[in-house]
Amino acid sequence: MNIQSEIDFFSELGLVDKARFLSKLMGEVSEEVKVGGGDGQDPSRYRFVVEINQRLARLVYQLLSEDLARPQDDVIIRMLLSSRADKTTERLMHKAYSRVVTNFESHDTTVLLNAT
């Protein structure tokens, strides 16, 4: 997976689409650890998924609140797709990410109701 092209793709998304993308990724990561995350008895994978989902939830909140202190797009993608010592966890993230990218549709005309 080419990290730079993934950074470019993510950077081109609008704020709401970035939040949608990360929200979808949270679900895919959770699903991947349940059905295909390797040894089901290994609690470290579940701890990893809980931690990554907490980080992603915080990022979604920062995106939607337009928090200028949020991490840059390249930092987010590198956090998700960088090499890991635990190769099973690395594959888990790559599979979940690939499914999101494959099925994700950007909505150029996303409208927020009650937006001021």
PDB file as gemmi writes it, atoms N, CA and C in Angstrom:
CRYST1    1.000    1.000    1.000  90.00  90.00  90.00 P 1                      
ATOM      1  N   MET A   1       0.849  -1.171   0.000  1.00  0.00           N  
ATOM      2  CA  MET A   1       0.000   0.000   0.000  1.00  0.00           C  
ATOM      3  C   MET A   1       0.899   1.240   0.000  1.00  0.00           C  
ATOM      4  N   ASN A   2       0.634   2.170  -0.892  1.00  0.00           N  
ATOM      5  CA  ASN A   2       1.421   3.389  -1.009  1.00  0.00           C  
ATOM      6  C   ASN A   2       0.857   4.438  -0.048  1.00  0.00           C  
ATOM      7  N   ILE A   3       1.591   4.701   1.018  1.00  0.00           N  
ATOM      8  CA  ILE A   3       1.099   5.613   2.049  1.00  0.00           C  
ATOM      9  C   ILE A   3       0.912   7.021   1.499  1.00  0.00           C  
ATOM     10  N   GLN A   4       1.811   7.483   0.631  1.00  0.00           N  
ATOM     11  CA  GLN A   4       1.676   8.844   0.108  1.00  0.00           C  
ATOM     12  C   GLN A   4       0.401   9.017  -0.710  1.00  0.00           C  
ATOM     13  N   SER A   5       0.041   8.021  -1.511  1.00  0.00           N  
ATOM     14  CA  SER A   5      -1.205   8.143  -2.281  1.00  0.00           C  
ATOM     15  C   SER A   5      -2.420   8.107  -1.355  1.00  0.00           C  
ATOM     16  N   GLU A   6      -2.324   7.370  -0.260  1.00  0.00           N  
ATOM     17  CA  GLU A   6      -3.426   7.356   0.705  1.00  0.00           C  
ATOM     18  C   GLU A   6      -3.537   8.690   1.437  1.00  0.00           C  
ATOM     19  N   ILE A   7      -2.398   9.313   1.724  1.00  0.00           N  
ATOM     20  CA  ILE A   7      -2.412  10.648   2.330  1.00  0.00           C  
ATOM     21  C   ILE A   7      -3.058  11.639   1.372  1.00  0.00           C  
ATOM     22  N   ASP A   8      -2.683  11.565   0.094  1.00  0.00           N  
ATOM     23  CA  ASP A   8      -3.255  12.466  -0.914  1.00  0.00           C  
ATOM     24  C   ASP A   8      -4.764  12.280  -1.021  1.00  0.00           C  
ATOM     25  N   PHE A   9      -5.212  11.020  -1.048  1.00  0.00           N  
ATOM     26  CA  PHE A   9      -6.644  10.732  -1.129  1.00  0.00           C  
ATOM     27  C   PHE A   9      -7.379  11.321   0.073  1.00  0.00           C  
ATOM     28  N   PHE A  10      -6.873  11.055   1.281  1.00  0.00           N  
ATOM     29  CA  PHE A  10      -7.525  11.524   2.496  1.00  0.00           C  
ATOM     30  C   PHE A  10      -7.527  13.045   2.567  1.00  0.00           C  
ATOM     31  N   SER A  11      -6.431  13.661   2.123  1.00  0.00           N  
ATOM     32  CA  SER A  11      -6.327  15.121   2.178  1.00  0.00           C  
ATOM     33  C   SER A  11      -7.326  15.812   1.256  1.00  0.00           C  
ATOM     34  N   GLU A  12      -7.722  15.143   0.187  1.00  0.00           N  
ATOM     35  CA  GLU A  12      -8.666  15.733  -0.760  1.00  0.00           C  
ATOM     36  C   GLU A  12     -10.111  15.702  -0.256  1.00  0.00           C  
ATOM     37  N   LEU A  13     -10.376  14.914   0.759  1.00  0.00           N  
ATOM     38  CA  LEU A  13     -11.739  14.821   1.293  1.00  0.00           C  
ATOM     39  C   LEU A  13     -12.081  16.060   2.107  1.00  0.00           C  
ATOM     40  N   GLY A  14     -13.362  16.413   2.109  1.00  0.00           N  
ATOM     41  CA  GLY A  14     -13.837  17.494   2.969  1.00  0.00           C  
ATOM     42  C   GLY A  14     -13.882  17.022   4.419  1.00  0.00           C  
ATOM     43  N   LEU A  15     -14.078  17.947   5.336  1.00  0.00           N  
ATOM     44  CA  LEU A  15     -14.078  17.595   6.756  1.00  0.00           C  
ATOM     45  C   LEU A  15     -15.134  16.552   7.106  1.00  0.00           C  
ATOM     46  N   VAL A  16     -16.331  16.721   6.601  1.00  0.00           N  
ATOM     47  CA  VAL A  16     -17.407  15.768   6.914  1.00  0.00           C  
ATOM     48  C   VAL A  16     -17.087  14.403   6.318  1.00  0.00           C  
ATOM     49  N   ASP A  17     -16.551  14.374   5.118  1.00  0.00           N  
ATOM     50  CA  ASP A  17     -16.187  13.096   4.501  1.00  0.00           C  
ATOM     51  C   ASP A  17     -15.028  12.426   5.233  1.00  0.00           C  
ATOM     52  N   LYS A  18     -14.090  13.210   5.740  1.00  0.00           N  
ATOM     53  CA  LYS A  18     -13.010  12.635   6.552  1.00  0.00           C  
ATOM     54  C   LYS A  18     -13.602  11.980   7.804  1.00  0.00           C  
ATOM     55  N   ALA A  19     -14.534  12.667   8.436  1.00  0.00           N  
ATOM     56  CA  ALA A  19     -15.184  12.118   9.635  1.00  0.00           C  
ATOM     57  C   ALA A  19     -15.959  10.852   9.293  1.00  0.00           C  
ATOM     58  N   ARG A  20     -16.662  10.855   8.166  1.00  0.00           N  
ATOM     59  CA  ARG A  20     -17.400   9.665   7.725  1.00  0.00           C  
ATOM     60  C   ARG A  20     -16.441   8.513   7.455  1.00  0.00           C  
ATOM     61  N   PHE A  21     -15.341   8.805   6.806  1.00  0.00           N  
ATOM     62  CA  PHE A  21     -14.341   7.794   6.473  1.00  0.00           C  
ATOM     63  C   PHE A  21     -13.795   7.151   7.752  1.00  0.00           C  
ATOM     64  N   LEU A  22     -13.405   7.973   8.710  1.00  0.00           N  
ATOM     65  CA  LEU A  22     -12.836   7.452   9.950  1.00  0.00           C  
ATOM     66  C   LEU A  22     -13.875   6.685  10.773  1.00  0.00           C  
ATOM     67  N   SER A  23     -15.107   7.151  10.736  1.00  0.00           N  
ATOM     68  CA  SER A  23     -16.178   6.432  11.448  1.00  0.00           C  
ATOM     69  C   SER A  23     -16.388   5.049  10.845  1.00  0.00           C  
ATOM     70  N   LYS A  24     -16.391   4.986   9.540  1.00  0.00           N  
ATOM     71  CA  LYS A  24     -16.536   3.702   8.864  1.00  0.00           C  
ATOM     72  C   LYS A  24     -15.346   2.794   9.173  1.00  0.00           C  
ATOM     73  N   LEU A  25     -14.154   3.367   9.234  1.00  0.00           N  
ATOM     74  CA  LEU A  25     -12.967   2.597   9.560  1.00  0.00           C  
ATOM     75  C   LEU A  25     -13.061   2.005  10.966  1.00  0.00           C  
ATOM     76  N   MET A  26     -13.618   2.748  11.898  1.00  0.00           N  
ATOM     77  CA  MET A  26     -13.784   2.234  13.258  1.00  0.00           C  
ATOM     78  C   MET A  26     -14.603   0.946  13.250  1.00  0.00           C  
ATOM     79  N   GLY A  27     -15.684   0.950  12.505  1.00  0.00           N  
ATOM     80  CA  GLY A  27     -16.510  -0.249  12.421  1.00  0.00           C  
ATOM     81  C   GLY A  27     -15.798  -1.404  11.747  1.00  0.00           C  
ATOM     82  N   GLU A  28     -15.061  -1.115  10.684  1.00  0.00           N  
ATOM     83  CA  GLU A  28     -14.345  -2.171   9.952  1.00  0.00           C  
ATOM     84  C   GLU A  28     -13.221  -2.785  10.790  1.00  0.00           C  
ATOM     85  N   VAL A  29     -12.521  -1.957  11.554  1.00  0.00           N  
ATOM     86  CA  VAL A  29     -11.461  -2.473  12.423  1.00  0.00           C  
ATOM     87  C   VAL A  29     -12.060  -3.392  13.480  1.00  0.00           C  
ATOM     88  N   SER A  30     -13.180  -2.982  14.054  1.00  0.00           N  
ATOM     89  CA  SER A  30     -13.848  -3.813  15.059  1.00  0.00           C  
ATOM     90  C   SER A  30     -14.317  -5.125  14.461  1.00  0.00           C  
ATOM     91  N   GLU A  31     -14.876  -5.054  13.277  1.00  0.00           N  
ATOM     92  CA  GLU A  31     -15.347  -6.270  12.613  1.00  0.00           C  
ATOM     93  C   GLU A  31     -14.183  -7.194  12.272  1.00  0.00           C  
ATOM     94  N   GLU A  32     -13.093  -6.617  11.814  1.00  0.00           N  
ATOM     95  CA  GLU A  32     -11.935  -7.422  11.423  1.00  0.00           C  
ATOM     96  C   GLU A  32     -11.348  -8.177  12.612  1.00  0.00           C  
ATOM     97  N   VAL A  33     -11.274  -7.545  13.768  1.00  0.00           N  
ATOM     98  CA  VAL A  33     -10.714  -8.242  14.925  1.00  0.00           C  
ATOM     99  C   VAL A  33     -11.656  -9.352  15.396  1.00  0.00           C  
ATOM    100  N   LYS A  34     -12.960  -9.173  15.184  1.00  0.00           N  
ATOM    101  CA  LYS A  34     -13.909 -10.215  15.592  1.00  0.00           C  
ATOM    102  C   LYS A  34     -13.821 -11.443  14.700  1.00  0.00           C  
ATOM    103  N   VAL A  35     -13.736 -11.235  13.383  1.00  0.00           N  
ATOM    104  CA  VAL A  35     -13.841 -12.366  12.457  1.00  0.00           C  
ATOM    105  C   VAL A  35     -12.516 -12.857  11.896  1.00  0.00           C  
ATOM    106  N   GLY A  36     -11.533 -11.983  11.796  1.00  0.00           N  
ATOM    107  CA  GLY A  36     -10.321 -12.436  11.118  1.00  0.00           C  
ATOM    108  C   GLY A  36      -9.047 -11.895  11.698  1.00  0.00           C  
ATOM    109  N   GLY A  37      -9.072 -11.457  12.927  1.00  0.00           N  
ATOM    110  CA  GLY A  37      -7.907 -10.802  13.508  1.00  0.00           C  
ATOM    111  C   GLY A  37      -6.863 -11.730  14.065  1.00  0.00           C  
ATOM    112  N   GLY A  38      -6.832 -12.943  13.602  1.00  0.00           N  
ATOM    113  CA  GLY A  38      -5.820 -13.868  14.107  1.00  0.00           C  
ATOM    114  C   GLY A  38      -6.341 -14.644  15.290  1.00  0.00           C  
ATOM    115  N   ASP A  39      -5.471 -14.928  16.226  1.00  0.00           N  
ATOM    116  CA  ASP A  39      -5.808 -15.710  17.406  1.00  0.00           C  
ATOM    117  C   ASP A  39      -6.871 -14.987  18.235  1.00  0.00           C  
ATOM    118  N   GLY A  40      -8.051 -15.553  18.301  1.00  0.00           N  
ATOM    119  CA  GLY A  40      -9.148 -14.941  19.040  1.00  0.00           C  
ATOM    120  C   GLY A  40      -8.915 -14.877  20.529  1.00  0.00           C  
ATOM    121  N   GLN A  41      -7.943 -15.623  21.022  1.00  0.00           N  
ATOM    122  CA  GLN A  41      -7.653 -15.626  22.447  1.00  0.00           C  
ATOM    123  C   GLN A  41      -6.635 -14.563  22.848  1.00  0.00           C  
ATOM    124  N   ASP A  42      -6.135 -13.808  21.896  1.00  0.00           N  
ATOM    125  CA  ASP A  42      -5.099 -12.824  22.177  1.00  0.00           C  
ATOM    126  C   ASP A  42      -5.735 -11.487  22.552  1.00  0.00           C  
ATOM    127  N   PRO A  43      -5.758 -11.148  23.837  1.00  0.00           N  
ATOM    128  CA  PRO A  43      -6.404  -9.897  24.251  1.00  0.00           C  
ATOM    129  C   PRO A  43      -5.663  -8.647  23.792  1.00  0.00           C  
ATOM    130  N   SER A  44      -4.398  -8.770  23.399  1.00  0.00           N  
ATOM    131  CA  SER A  44      -3.663  -7.583  22.953  1.00  0.00           C  
ATOM    132  C   SER A  44      -4.270  -7.000  21.678  1.00  0.00           C  
ATOM    133  N   ARG A  45      -4.829  -7.840  20.815  1.00  0.00           N  
ATOM    134  CA  ARG A  45      -5.474  -7.328  19.587  1.00  0.00           C  
ATOM    135  C   ARG A  45      -6.726  -6.530  19.936  1.00  0.00           C  
ATOM    136  N   TYR A  46      -7.479  -7.028  20.899  1.00  0.00           N  
ATOM    137  CA  TYR A  46      -8.677  -6.305  21.321  1.00  0.00           C  
ATOM    138  C   TYR A  46      -8.302  -4.979  21.984  1.00  0.00           C  
ATOM    139  N   ARG A  47      -7.247  -4.986  22.779  1.00  0.00           N  
ATOM    140  CA  ARG A  47      -6.781  -3.733  23.390  1.00  0.00           C  
ATOM    141  C   ARG A  47      -6.341  -2.750  22.309  1.00  0.00           C  
ATOM    142  N   PHE A  48      -5.651  -3.253  21.290  1.00  0.00           N  
ATOM    143  CA  PHE A  48      -5.219  -2.395  20.188  1.00  0.00           C  
ATOM    144  C   PHE A  48      -6.436  -1.767  19.508  1.00  0.00           C  
ATOM    145  N   VAL A  49      -7.453  -2.575  19.222  1.00  0.00           N  
ATOM    146  CA  VAL A  49      -8.643  -2.065  18.532  1.00  0.00           C  
ATOM    147  C   VAL A  49      -9.370  -1.039  19.393  1.00  0.00           C  
ATOM    148  N   VAL A  50      -9.471  -1.287  20.680  1.00  0.00           N  
ATOM    149  CA  VAL A  50     -10.110  -0.315  21.573  1.00  0.00           C  
ATOM    150  C   VAL A  50      -9.335   0.996  21.555  1.00  0.00           C  
ATOM    151  N   GLU A  51      -8.012   0.906  21.631  1.00  0.00           N  
ATOM    152  CA  GLU A  51      -7.204   2.126  21.636  1.00  0.00           C  
ATOM    153  C   GLU A  51      -7.285   2.869  20.309  1.00  0.00           C  
ATOM    154  N   ILE A  52      -7.196   2.160  19.194  1.00  0.00           N  
ATOM    155  CA  ILE A  52      -7.242   2.839  17.894  1.00  0.00           C  
ATOM    156  C   ILE A  52      -8.631   3.458  17.679  1.00  0.00           C  
ATOM    157  N   ASN A  53      -9.681   2.771  18.126  1.00  0.00           N  
ATOM    158  CA  ASN A  53     -11.023   3.329  17.988  1.00  0.00           C  
ATOM    159  C   ASN A  53     -11.222   4.551  18.881  1.00  0.00           C  
ATOM    160  N   GLN A  54     -10.608   4.566  20.067  1.00  0.00           N  
ATOM    161  CA  GLN A  54     -10.676   5.762  20.908  1.00  0.00           C  
ATOM    162  C   GLN A  54      -9.985   6.935  20.222  1.00  0.00           C  
ATOM    163  N   ARG A  55      -8.843   6.681  19.623  1.00  0.00           N  
ATOM    164  CA  ARG A  55      -8.136   7.748  18.904  1.00  0.00           C  
ATOM    165  C   ARG A  55      -8.953   8.244  17.719  1.00  0.00           C  
ATOM    166  N   LEU A  56      -9.536   7.308  16.985  1.00  0.00           N  
ATOM    167  CA  LEU A  56     -10.329   7.702  15.818  1.00  0.00           C  
ATOM    168  C   LEU A  56     -11.574   8.471  16.236  1.00  0.00           C  
ATOM    169  N   ALA A  57     -12.211   8.063  17.318  1.00  0.00           N  
ATOM    170  CA  ALA A  57     -13.388   8.792  17.805  1.00  0.00           C  
ATOM    171  C   ALA A  57     -13.013  10.228  18.177  1.00  0.00           C  
ATOM    172  N   ARG A  58     -11.866  10.392  18.818  1.00  0.00           N  
ATOM    173  CA  ARG A  58     -11.387  11.730  19.168  1.00  0.00           C  
ATOM    174  C   ARG A  58     -11.110  12.546  17.905  1.00  0.00           C  
ATOM    175  N   LEU A  59     -10.532  11.909  16.887  1.00  0.00           N  
ATOM    176  CA  LEU A  59     -10.270  12.599  15.628  1.00  0.00           C  
ATOM    177  C   LEU A  59     -11.553  13.018  14.928  1.00  0.00           C  
ATOM    178  N   VAL A  60     -12.544  12.144  14.942  1.00  0.00           N  
ATOM    179  CA  VAL A  60     -13.837  12.487  14.331  1.00  0.00           C  
ATOM    180  C   VAL A  60     -14.424  13.707  15.028  1.00  0.00           C  
ATOM    181  N   TYR A  61     -14.362  13.715  16.344  1.00  0.00           N  
ATOM    182  CA  TYR A  61     -14.868  14.867  17.101  1.00  0.00           C  
ATOM    183  C   TYR A  61     -14.101  16.136  16.724  1.00  0.00           C  
ATOM    184  N   GLN A  62     -12.774  16.033  16.632  1.00  0.00           N  
ATOM    185  CA  GLN A  62     -11.962  17.189  16.275  1.00  0.00           C  
ATOM    186  C   GLN A  62     -12.275  17.677  14.866  1.00  0.00           C  
ATOM    187  N   LEU A  63     -12.493  16.748  13.947  1.00  0.00           N  
ATOM    188  CA  LEU A  63     -12.840  17.135  12.576  1.00  0.00           C  
ATOM    189  C   LEU A  63     -14.174  17.868  12.539  1.00  0.00           C  
ATOM    190  N   LEU A  64     -15.166  17.299  13.197  1.00  0.00           N  
ATOM    191  CA  LEU A  64     -16.497  17.896  13.149  1.00  0.00           C  
ATOM    192  C   LEU A  64     -16.581  19.225  13.890  1.00  0.00           C  
ATOM    193  N   SER A  65     -15.726  19.400  14.877  1.00  0.00           N  
ATOM    194  CA  SER A  65     -15.713  20.675  15.597  1.00  0.00           C  
ATOM    195  C   SER A  65     -14.696  21.646  14.996  1.00  0.00           C  
ATOM    196  N   GLU A  66     -14.064  21.225  13.894  1.00  0.00           N  
ATOM    197  CA  GLU A  66     -13.080  22.043  13.191  1.00  0.00           C  
ATOM    198  C   GLU A  66     -11.972  22.525  14.126  1.00  0.00           C  
ATOM    199  N   ASP A  67     -11.510  21.630  14.956  1.00  0.00           N  
ATOM    200  CA  ASP A  67     -10.436  21.905  15.912  1.00  0.00           C  
ATOM    201  C   ASP A  67      -9.115  22.061  15.164  1.00  0.00           C  
ATOM    202  N   LEU A  68      -8.521  23.224  15.261  1.00  0.00           N  
ATOM    203  CA  LEU A  68      -7.270  23.492  14.551  1.00  0.00           C  
ATOM    204  C   LEU A  68      -6.086  22.744  15.170  1.00  0.00           C  
ATOM    205  N   ALA A  69      -6.253  22.212  16.375  1.00  0.00           N  
ATOM    206  CA  ALA A  69      -5.173  21.494  17.043  1.00  0.00           C  
ATOM    207  C   ALA A  69      -5.149  20.007  16.671  1.00  0.00           C  
ATOM    208  N   ARG A  70      -6.027  19.595  15.769  1.00  0.00           N  
ATOM    209  CA  ARG A  70      -6.063  18.178  15.404  1.00  0.00           C  
ATOM    210  C   ARG A  70      -4.819  17.809  14.607  1.00  0.00           C  
ATOM    211  N   PRO A  71      -4.476  16.529  14.610  1.00  0.00           N  
ATOM    212  CA  PRO A  71      -3.311  16.095  13.821  1.00  0.00           C  
ATOM    213  C   PRO A  71      -3.529  16.338  12.327  1.00  0.00           C  
ATOM    214  N   GLN A  72      -2.439  16.549  11.627  1.00  0.00           N  
ATOM    215  CA  GLN A  72      -2.504  16.734  10.180  1.00  0.00           C  
ATOM    216  C   GLN A  72      -2.871  15.415   9.505  1.00  0.00           C  
ATOM    217  N   ASP A  73      -3.338  15.509   8.279  1.00  0.00           N  
ATOM    218  CA  ASP A  73      -3.790  14.331   7.544  1.00  0.00           C  
ATOM    219  C   ASP A  73      -2.700  13.277   7.402  1.00  0.00           C  
ATOM    220  N   ASP A  74      -1.472  13.702   7.128  1.00  0.00           N  
ATOM    221  CA  ASP A  74      -0.396  12.721   6.958  1.00  0.00           C  
ATOM    222  C   ASP A  74      -0.118  11.970   8.256  1.00  0.00           C  
ATOM    223  N   VAL A  75      -0.251  12.627   9.395  1.00  0.00           N  
ATOM    224  CA  VAL A  75      -0.037  11.974  10.691  1.00  0.00           C  
ATOM    225  C   VAL A  75      -1.114  10.917  10.927  1.00  0.00           C  
ATOM    226  N   ILE A  76      -2.341  11.245  10.574  1.00  0.00           N  
ATOM    227  CA  ILE A  76      -3.450  10.308  10.753  1.00  0.00           C  
ATOM    228  C   ILE A  76      -3.236   9.051   9.915  1.00  0.00           C  
ATOM    229  N   ILE A  77      -2.933   9.228   8.649  1.00  0.00           N  
ATOM    230  CA  ILE A  77      -2.762   8.076   7.757  1.00  0.00           C  
ATOM    231  C   ILE A  77      -1.544   7.258   8.156  1.00  0.00           C  
ATOM    232  N   ARG A  78      -0.469   7.906   8.540  1.00  0.00           N  
ATOM    233  CA  ARG A  78       0.715   7.158   8.985  1.00  0.00           C  
ATOM    234  C   ARG A  78       0.413   6.374  10.263  1.00  0.00           C  
ATOM    235  N   MET A  79      -0.381   6.938  11.163  1.00  0.00           N  
ATOM    236  CA  MET A  79      -0.781   6.226  12.376  1.00  0.00           C  
ATOM    237  C   MET A  79      -1.549   4.953  12.013  1.00  0.00           C  
ATOM    238  N   LEU A  80      -2.375   5.045  10.989  1.00  0.00           N  
ATOM    239  CA  LEU A  80      -3.210   3.910  10.615  1.00  0.00           C  
ATOM    240  C   LEU A  80      -2.448   2.850   9.821  1.00  0.00           C  
ATOM    241  N   LEU A  81      -1.577   3.275   8.920  1.00  0.00           N  
ATOM    242  CA  LEU A  81      -0.998   2.342   7.949  1.00  0.00           C  
ATOM    243  C   LEU A  81       0.487   2.052   8.126  1.00  0.00           C  
ATOM    244  N   SER A  82       1.107   2.613   9.138  1.00  0.00           N  
ATOM    245  CA  SER A  82       2.546   2.386   9.306  1.00  0.00           C  
ATOM    246  C   SER A  82       2.849   0.932   9.654  1.00  0.00           C  
ATOM    247  N   SER A  83       4.091   0.551   9.447  1.00  0.00           N  
ATOM    248  CA  SER A  83       4.528  -0.801   9.796  1.00  0.00           C  
ATOM    249  C   SER A  83       4.441  -0.986  11.298  1.00  0.00           C  
ATOM    250  N   ARG A  84       4.100  -2.199  11.696  1.00  0.00           N  
ATOM    251  CA  ARG A  84       3.992  -2.526  13.110  1.00  0.00           C  
ATOM    252  C   ARG A  84       4.816  -3.764  13.400  1.00  0.00           C  
ATOM    253  N   ALA A  85       5.291  -3.860  14.619  1.00  0.00           N  
ATOM    254  CA  ALA A  85       6.049  -5.045  15.025  1.00  0.00           C  
ATOM    255  C   ALA A  85       5.157  -6.284  14.963  1.00  0.00           C  
ATOM    256  N   ASP A  86       3.896  -6.125  15.352  1.00  0.00           N  
ATOM    257  CA  ASP A  86       2.934  -7.223  15.296  1.00  0.00           C  
ATOM    258  C   ASP A  86       2.318  -7.229  13.894  1.00  0.00           C  
ATOM    259  N   LYS A  87       2.777  -8.134  13.057  1.00  0.00           N  
ATOM    260  CA  LYS A  87       2.346  -8.169  11.657  1.00  0.00           C  
ATOM    261  C   LYS A  87       0.869  -8.547  11.517  1.00  0.00           C  
ATOM    262  N   THR A  88       0.328  -9.315  12.455  1.00  0.00           N  
ATOM    263  CA  THR A  88      -1.098  -9.651  12.402  1.00  0.00           C  
ATOM    264  C   THR A  88      -1.935  -8.391  12.594  1.00  0.00           C  
ATOM    265  N   THR A  89      -1.528  -7.539  13.521  1.00  0.00           N  
ATOM    266  CA  THR A  89      -2.223  -6.270  13.745  1.00  0.00           C  
ATOM    267  C   THR A  89      -2.074  -5.365  12.531  1.00  0.00           C  
ATOM    268  N   GLU A  90      -0.905  -5.359  11.927  1.00  0.00           N  
ATOM    269  CA  GLU A  90      -0.687  -4.557  10.715  1.00  0.00           C  
ATOM    270  C   GLU A  90      -1.622  -5.020   9.595  1.00  0.00           C  
ATOM    271  N   ARG A  91      -1.731  -6.337   9.404  1.00  0.00           N  
ATOM    272  CA  ARG A  91      -2.641  -6.868   8.373  1.00  0.00           C  
ATOM    273  C   ARG A  91      -4.095  -6.531   8.702  1.00  0.00           C  
ATOM    274  N   LEU A  92      -4.452  -6.598   9.970  1.00  0.00           N  
ATOM    275  CA  LEU A  92      -5.803  -6.250  10.402  1.00  0.00           C  
ATOM    276  C   LEU A  92      -6.142  -4.827   9.972  1.00  0.00           C  
ATOM    277  N   MET A  93      -5.228  -3.880  10.242  1.00  0.00           N  
ATOM    278  CA  MET A  93      -5.461  -2.481   9.874  1.00  0.00           C  
ATOM    279  C   MET A  93      -5.528  -2.307   8.366  1.00  0.00           C  
ATOM    280  N   HIS A  94      -4.641  -2.967   7.644  1.00  0.00           N  
ATOM    281  CA  HIS A  94      -4.617  -2.814   6.184  1.00  0.00           C  
ATOM    282  C   HIS A  94      -5.885  -3.387   5.550  1.00  0.00           C  
ATOM    283  N   LYS A  95      -6.355  -4.531   6.046  1.00  0.00           N  
ATOM    284  CA  LYS A  95      -7.586  -5.118   5.499  1.00  0.00           C  
ATOM    285  C   LYS A  95      -8.774  -4.199   5.743  1.00  0.00           C  
ATOM    286  N   ALA A  96      -8.901  -3.717   6.986  1.00  0.00           N  
ATOM    287  CA  ALA A  96     -10.022  -2.836   7.322  1.00  0.00           C  
ATOM    288  C   ALA A  96      -9.951  -1.554   6.496  1.00  0.00           C  
ATOM    289  N   TYR A  97      -8.776  -0.965   6.388  1.00  0.00           N  
ATOM    290  CA  TYR A  97      -8.595   0.267   5.626  1.00  0.00           C  
ATOM    291  C   TYR A  97      -8.942   0.039   4.151  1.00  0.00           C  
ATOM    292  N   SER A  98      -8.466  -1.071   3.599  1.00  0.00           N  
ATOM    293  CA  SER A  98      -8.733  -1.375   2.186  1.00  0.00           C  
ATOM    294  C   SER A  98     -10.227  -1.509   1.922  1.00  0.00           C  
ATOM    295  N   ARG A  99     -10.957  -2.142   2.834  1.00  0.00           N  
ATOM    296  CA  ARG A  99     -12.404  -2.275   2.654  1.00  0.00           C  
ATOM    297  C   ARG A  99     -13.095  -0.923   2.679  1.00  0.00           C  
ATOM    298  N   VAL A 100     -12.642  -0.043   3.557  1.00  0.00           N  
ATOM    299  CA  VAL A 100     -13.254   1.290   3.615  1.00  0.00           C  
ATOM    300  C   VAL A 100     -12.974   2.054   2.330  1.00  0.00           C  
ATOM    301  N   VAL A 101     -11.720   2.052   1.878  1.00  0.00           N  
ATOM    302  CA  VAL A 101     -11.357   2.781   0.657  1.00  0.00           C  
ATOM    303  C   VAL A 101     -12.139   2.242  -0.537  1.00  0.00           C  
ATOM    304  N   THR A 102     -12.281   0.939  -0.618  1.00  0.00           N  
ATOM    305  CA  THR A 102     -12.973   0.320  -1.742  1.00  0.00           C  
ATOM    306  C   THR A 102     -14.445   0.715  -1.797  1.00  0.00           C  
ATOM    307  N   ASN A 103     -15.078   0.824  -0.637  1.00  0.00           N  
ATOM    308  CA  ASN A 103     -16.524   1.076  -0.593  1.00  0.00           C  
ATOM    309  C   ASN A 103     -16.897   2.510  -0.281  1.00  0.00           C  
ATOM    310  N   PHE A 104     -15.912   3.367  -0.084  1.00  0.00           N  
ATOM    311  CA  PHE A 104     -16.203   4.736   0.337  1.00  0.00           C  
ATOM    312  C   PHE A 104     -16.554   5.607  -0.854  1.00  0.00           C  
ATOM    313  N   GLU A 105     -17.617   6.350  -0.695  1.00  0.00           N  
ATOM    314  CA  GLU A 105     -18.018   7.321  -1.710  1.00  0.00           C  
ATOM    315  C   GLU A 105     -18.030   8.696  -1.075  1.00  0.00           C  
ATOM    316  N   SER A 106     -17.256   9.579  -1.631  1.00  0.00           N  
ATOM    317  CA  SER A 106     -17.239  10.951  -1.131  1.00  0.00           C  
ATOM    318  C   SER A 106     -18.505  11.657  -1.597  1.00  0.00           C  
ATOM    319  N   HIS A 107     -19.056  12.447  -0.727  1.00  0.00           N  
ATOM    320  CA  HIS A 107     -20.249  13.216  -1.062  1.00  0.00           C  
ATOM    321  C   HIS A 107     -19.856  14.682  -1.172  1.00  0.00           C  
ATOM    322  N   ASP A 108     -19.590  15.103  -2.393  1.00  0.00           N  
ATOM    323  CA  ASP A 108     -19.165  16.482  -2.599  1.00  0.00           C  
ATOM    324  C   ASP A 108     -20.212  17.475  -2.153  1.00  0.00           C  
ATOM    325  N   THR A 109     -21.450  17.056  -2.121  1.00  0.00           N  
ATOM    326  CA  THR A 109     -22.521  17.973  -1.770  1.00  0.00           C  
ATOM    327  C   THR A 109     -23.090  17.646  -0.387  1.00  0.00           C  
ATOM    328  N   THR A 110     -22.253  17.143   0.509  1.00  0.00           N  
ATOM    329  CA  THR A 110     -22.717  16.851   1.857  1.00  0.00           C  
ATOM    330  C   THR A 110     -23.256  18.126   2.471  1.00  0.00           C  
ATOM    331  N   VAL A 111     -24.447  18.045   3.010  1.00  0.00           N  
ATOM    332  CA  VAL A 111     -25.085  19.186   3.649  1.00  0.00           C  
ATOM    333  C   VAL A 111     -25.332  18.845   5.095  1.00  0.00           C  
ATOM    334  N   LEU A 112     -24.927  19.723   5.982  1.00  0.00           N  
ATOM    335  CA  LEU A 112     -25.208  19.546   7.394  1.00  0.00           C  
ATOM    336  C   LEU A 112     -26.485  20.282   7.734  1.00  0.00           C  
ATOM    337  N   LEU A 113     -27.430  19.574   8.304  1.00  0.00           N  
ATOM    338  CA  LEU A 113     -28.649  20.220   8.755  1.00  0.00           C  
ATOM    339  C   LEU A 113     -28.347  20.984  10.031  1.00  0.00           C  
ATOM    340  N   ASN A 114     -29.004  22.088  10.212  1.00  0.00           N  
ATOM    341  CA  ASN A 114     -28.825  22.935  11.389  1.00  0.00           C  
ATOM    342  C   ASN A 114     -27.440  23.566  11.435  1.00  0.00           C  
ATOM    343  N   ALA A 115     -26.724  23.577  10.331  1.00  0.00           N  
ATOM    344  CA  ALA A 115     -25.421  24.237  10.302  1.00  0.00           C  
ATOM    345  C   ALA A 115     -25.634  25.742  10.229  1.00  0.00           C  
ATOM    346  N   THR A 116     -24.798  26.464  10.949  1.00  0.00           N  
ATOM    347  CA  THR A 116     -24.950  27.916  10.937  1.00  0.00           C  
ATOM    348  C   THR A 116     -23.828  28.568  10.179  1.00  0.00           C  
TER     349      THR A 116                                                      
END                                                                             
